[in-house]
Amino acid sequence: MILAFTLIWTVLTAPAFNDAASVMEKHRQATSVQDLSGQLTYTNISKSGRKQTRTLQQHILRTGEGAYTYNLLLEFISPQDVAGTSTLTVQHEGKDDEQWLYLPALRMSKRISPSKKSDRFMGTEITYEDLSGYLSEPLDDYEYTLLGEETVNGRPAHKIEAIPKQGLRTQYGKRQLWIDKATHLMAQTRFFDQKGELLKTYEATEIRPIGTSGHYRAHRIKMENIQTGNTTVVQYSGFAINEGVDAAMFSTTWMETR
Amino acid sequence: MKYLKYMLKALLGLYFAGFAAATVAQEADSDWSTALHGQATLLSRYYPGQNPAGLYRWQGEARAELEGELAYGKYWKGRAVVIANANPEERRRNRLWANEAYVYYRRGHYFLKAGKQTVKWGALTGFSAMDLANRYDYYDVLDTEAERLGLWGLEARYSKGRTELMLRAFHPDNRSRLYLEDNRWVNLPQRMPVPGGEAVMAYEGAAAHYQERRPLLSGSLSTEVGRVQVRGSWLYGNNDIPLSRIQVMAPMGSPVPYQVQLHFEPLMISALNLSTWAGEWNLWAEGAYVSSKRIGESGDISPDRYTFCSLGADRFWAFEHPERQLRLVAQFLQVFPHQGGRYAPTEIDHIFQSAVLLDTELQINYNWSAALRAVGEFRAEGFYLEPRLICKAWAPLRAELSGSWLGGSGQSFFGHFKSNSRVALHLIRPIL
């Protein structure tokens, strides 16, 4: 009886599981690049309407370690009081990221304590865990279930629930993902905290192709923290994908000699 | 003010000439790329305390800084920074000059930079012994960060993995800019004792003396051992803070004329820096040996050798309130002289002897920050407090209101110059 029930359950659930896995694998392929460069401007908007805007140049290069680990160099361009500040992150498979910070006032780069996954990235509503997820969805860390299809900003999307596997250290109890059917990019996400309450929402718009790379990218994203009322809006421009990025850029020497 | 008009015209001319040249170059060849940035600063300082020589209570300055970059292909880049400074009270500060003008070539592991470039010698989050070699315009001794002077010379780096070798060589005439006359930070003698009383003295200028015109040379090797960053540095050249002696020219004159003899003596610094982290704290340390010269108690130029040790930590906190952040840098440093004697409060290289330095900034919200710099000097018993309030509510304008409170024993730099405590307002705005 138990065996029969297990077999029936497996048969009933397997297609859904496989569909979710297949959608997520396509999503990971869509976000996976050899290298990427571009400019981004983010604006943090507080609950009371105060704003903080920063513009950065980003350079991303896949590491030699694995298909889904990256070197990430971010250089602040404006405003003037932070211009020249750079951060270098080197991801490792199964190990903490390594991070360096270059401050123009000190004219030196220094290795800094690795950020916690729940730390906000540069004061935005995007955490280091979110950032890592954008570079490469951690497929092995979550159980994915296909919930159906919905339209997000006029674009058909798969709705998927991602539950962290037992023992995973994450700030989220659950995520609901909307994967754009045409481009396999993340169109929308709802992040729930460990108590199951809605914490943040992510929305990606202005999805356009990038040159002749065959890749698409959202040119505008919005992350809203429902619990604090703070919002971060990021506008991207000048994307270049797989056009070649100098590996020497991902070094402290580069940061110090810009 | 007529100089200001000429300076602004020249600056505008340079800007348009540079912009036109860059545009033509970009159109002619897509390998060229250009960038222009600029910043304007207005500064006002008020000194509530009277200076012993009765010098100025107000200072006001305007500055425009233009920065142009020109890159060719992947490997070549040039950069020039032109600064125009205007000060209605101080003609020596009415200047237009190119503070930086260099080209660099970078390929693979190699980097070479040649030309006029600004250098910060210390590679430490806090104050490093190597910073004694920094070249500044010393019009003001407290606000030196915006006054770093460009030096003519070469910088070469070779890096592989986490290891980097850096060599630098600069021309001997790269010196700090000093203002001996009419400056609140320099006490020129006004009177001298003579039999039967005092005689009034008259400053007749300064004369520089060199034992040798040494180029400024340095090398450093840095690497990472596990999670520890290690850097060994060495520097040799002339100390640009000269030793000064009064040379009376005609003792029987009235007033008595005198000249200040400025002796530029050799300076050698060797330093070892270590940095790592524990939890969310970044930790760092430096041990340095400094060999220099000073005027001994007998009035002769004598060796000044000391070991300079420092320990520091810094940390960043992001609070639950999404706008609130705190940054803290704390450093303890101790100097161990290898000879007897006591350093005079006017020996700028010995401002810190046994001191704690704090630098902290709290971002209250996106528009307002409060910051504090503080120094406690225990051996000479002096202190310095600099609270600042920073406003970005009218971005891109940035306004900074600050106070500088110097105090303590007259044997310390901070106590000696306590009449230079002041309040200041900086207004900074990008202009390009």
Interface residues (C-beta under 8 A of the other chain):
Chain A: N44 S46 R50 K51 Q52 T53 S78 P79 Q80 D81 A83 A105 L106 R107 M108 K110 R111 I112 S113 D119 R120 G123 E125 N225 T228 N230 D246 A248 S251 T252 T253 T257
Chain B: H37 Q39 K74 Y104 R106 G108 H109 F111 K113 V119 K120 A123 L124 T125 E145 R157 S159 R162 E164 E224 R227 Q229 S275 T276 W277 A278 G279 E280 W281 N282 W284 A318 E320 H321 P322 E323 Q325 N365 Y366 N367 A395 P396 R398 I428 P430
